[in-house]
Amino acid sequence: METTYRRQLRMVSNQLSLARILLAVPTVLAMIAGQKEIAVTLFFVSAATDYLDGFIARRRNEVSELGKIVDPLADKIYVAAAVVTMLLLGFVPLWLVLVVLARDIAILLGGLYIEQKTGRLLTSNWTGKWTVGLLSLTLLLSYLEIDPTILTILSVLTTIMLAYSTILYLRTALATLRES
């Protein structure tokens, strides 16, 4: 008899999330090699997997405990790999990288703590998804080296959204702890 874990691992939605983790490697390598067209293409493929995994999970009734873990983890791994590489290549400022990494580490550790204390996984919310979308746009346009004034505005807006989504996540986490 097949285990629940193996069945969930075979779900298309979860395979897309896992693919996003794997896509971080060729994306970083393309950026380091200066192959912008390939890096941007991989960036869009990754974004497509992020959209499709949730869409397919809901459409095919494949929402799973594994997916609730792997999808946000894939986002964090891909973004961390991209943002650190972009910092090293001089495309983004250190302060933005620190904000992004601090938020993702806080959410990851907070989520693990909540799950350990309550047995419940905190799921992504729409604010978080919009924040990741704005962050992705900011990173992409930084990589493409558009007008610095626009990049500054986008970076500030992204930081505001990162802070806001973190506050909402914290409120949900505290409410979850109070309920249990």
C-alpha positions as CSV (number, residue, x, y, z in Angstrom):
1,M,0.0,0.0,0.0
2,E,1.3,3.4,-1.0
3,T,2.0,5.8,1.8
4,T,0.3,9.2,2.0
5,Y,3.7,10.9,1.7
6,R,4.5,9.1,-1.6
7,R,1.0,9.8,-3.0
8,Q,1.4,13.5,-2.1
9,L,4.8,13.5,-3.7
10,R,3.4,12.3,-7.0
11,M,0.8,15.0,-7.1
12,V,1.4,17.4,-10.1
13,S,0.9,20.4,-7.9
14,N,3.7,19.2,-5.5
15,Q,6.0,18.3,-8.3
16,L,5.7,21.8,-9.6
17,S,6.7,23.2,-6.2
18,L,9.7,20.8,-6.1
19,A,10.6,21.9,-9.7
20,R,10.7,25.5,-8.5
21,I,13.3,24.5,-5.9
22,L,15.4,22.8,-8.6
23,L,15.0,25.8,-10.9
24,A,17.0,27.9,-8.4
25,V,20.2,26.2,-9.5
26,P,20.2,26.9,-13.2
27,T,18.8,30.4,-12.6
28,V,21.7,31.3,-10.3
29,L,24.2,29.7,-12.8
30,A,22.7,31.7,-15.7
31,M,22.9,34.9,-13.7
32,I,26.5,34.3,-12.7
33,A,27.4,33.4,-16.3
34,G,25.8,36.7,-17.5
35,Q,23.2,34.9,-19.5
36,K,20.3,37.3,-18.9
37,E,17.9,35.9,-21.4
38,I,18.2,32.4,-19.9
39,A,18.0,33.7,-16.3
40,V,14.9,35.8,-17.1
41,T,13.3,32.9,-18.9
42,L,13.9,30.6,-15.9
43,F,12.6,33.3,-13.6
44,F,9.3,33.3,-15.6
45,V,9.1,29.5,-15.6
46,S,9.6,29.6,-11.9
47,A,6.8,32.2,-11.5
48,A,4.6,30.0,-13.7
49,T,5.2,27.0,-11.4
50,D,4.3,29.2,-8.4
51,Y,1.0,30.1,-10.0
52,L,0.2,26.7,-11.4
53,D,0.9,24.6,-8.3
54,G,-1.8,26.3,-6.3
55,F,-4.2,26.4,-9.3
56,I,-3.8,22.7,-10.0
57,A,-3.9,21.8,-6.4
58,R,-7.3,23.4,-6.0
59,R,-8.6,22.4,-9.4
60,R,-7.6,18.7,-9.0
61,N,-8.4,18.6,-5.3
62,E,-4.7,18.0,-4.6
63,V,-4.4,20.3,-1.6
64,S,-2.1,18.4,0.7
65,E,-0.1,18.8,3.9
66,L,3.1,18.3,1.8
67,G,2.1,21.0,-0.6
68,K,1.4,23.4,2.3
69,I,5.0,23.0,3.3
70,V,6.8,22.6,-0.1
71,D,5.1,25.5,-1.9
72,P,6.1,28.3,0.5
73,L,9.5,26.6,1.1
74,A,10.1,26.6,-2.7
75,D,9.3,30.3,-2.8
76,K,11.7,31.0,0.0
77,I,14.6,28.9,-1.5
78,Y,14.2,30.4,-5.0
79,V,13.9,34.0,-3.7
80,A,16.9,33.5,-1.3
81,A,19.1,32.1,-4.1
82,A,18.1,34.8,-6.5
83,V,18.4,37.7,-4.1
84,V,21.8,36.6,-2.7
85,T,23.1,36.1,-6.2
86,M,21.8,39.5,-7.3
87,L,23.5,41.1,-4.2
88,L,26.8,39.4,-5.1
89,L,26.5,40.6,-8.7
90,G,25.6,44.2,-7.6
91,F,22.0,44.3,-8.8
92,V,20.3,44.9,-5.4
93,P,21.4,46.7,-2.2
94,L,22.3,44.8,0.9
95,W,19.5,46.4,3.0
96,L,16.9,44.8,0.6
97,V,18.5,41.4,0.8
98,L,18.6,41.6,4.6
99,V,14.9,42.6,4.8
100,V,13.9,39.7,2.4
101,L,16.0,37.1,4.2
102,A,15.0,38.3,7.7
103,R,11.3,38.1,6.8
104,D,11.6,34.7,5.2
105,I,13.7,33.2,8.1
106,A,11.2,34.7,10.6
107,I,8.2,33.2,8.8
108,L,9.9,29.8,8.4
109,L,11.0,29.6,12.0
110,G,7.7,31.0,13.2
111,G,5.8,28.5,11.1
112,L,7.8,25.6,12.5
113,Y,7.2,26.8,16.1
114,I,3.5,27.1,15.5
115,E,3.3,23.7,13.9
116,Q,5.3,22.1,16.8
117,K,3.1,23.9,19.5
118,T,-0.3,23.4,17.8
119,G,0.0,20.8,15.2
120,R,-1.3,23.3,12.6
121,L,0.4,24.6,9.6
122,L,0.0,28.2,8.8
123,T,-0.9,28.6,5.2
124,S,0.0,31.4,2.8
125,N,-2.4,34.3,2.5
126,W,-3.2,36.6,-0.5
127,T,-1.2,39.4,1.0
128,G,1.9,37.2,1.1
129,K,1.3,36.1,-2.4
130,W,1.0,39.7,-3.6
131,T,4.1,40.6,-1.7
132,V,6.1,37.8,-3.3
133,G,4.7,39.0,-6.7
134,L,5.9,42.6,-6.1
135,L,9.2,41.4,-4.8
136,S,9.7,39.2,-7.9
137,L,8.9,42.2,-10.1
138,T,11.3,44.4,-8.2
139,L,14.1,41.7,-8.5
140,L,13.4,41.2,-12.2
141,L,13.5,44.9,-13.0
142,S,16.6,45.3,-10.8
143,Y,18.3,42.5,-12.8
144,L,17.3,44.1,-16.0
145,E,18.8,47.4,-14.7
146,I,15.9,49.7,-15.3
147,D,15.8,53.4,-14.2
148,P,17.2,53.7,-10.6
149,T,14.4,56.0,-9.5
150,I,11.8,53.4,-10.4
151,L,13.8,50.7,-8.7
152,T,14.1,52.8,-5.5
153,I,10.3,53.3,-5.5
154,L,9.7,49.6,-6.1
155,S,12.2,48.6,-3.4
156,V,10.5,50.9,-0.9
157,L,7.0,49.6,-1.8
158,T,8.3,46.0,-1.6
159,T,9.7,46.6,1.8
160,I,6.4,48.1,3.0
161,M,4.6,45.0,1.7
162,L,7.1,42.7,3.2
163,A,6.6,44.4,6.6
164,Y,2.8,44.4,6.2
165,S,2.6,40.7,5.2
166,T,4.9,39.8,8.1
167,I,2.6,41.7,10.6
168,L,-0.4,39.8,9.2
169,Y,1.4,36.5,9.5
170,L,2.4,37.3,13.1
171,R,-1.3,38.2,13.9
172,T,-2.4,34.8,12.5
173,A,0.4,33.0,14.4
174,L,-0.6,34.6,17.7
175,A,-4.3,33.8,17.1
176,T,-3.4,30.2,16.3
177,L,-1.4,29.9,19.5
178,R,-4.3,31.4,21.6
179,E,-6.8,29.0,20.1
180,S,-4.8,25.9,21.0
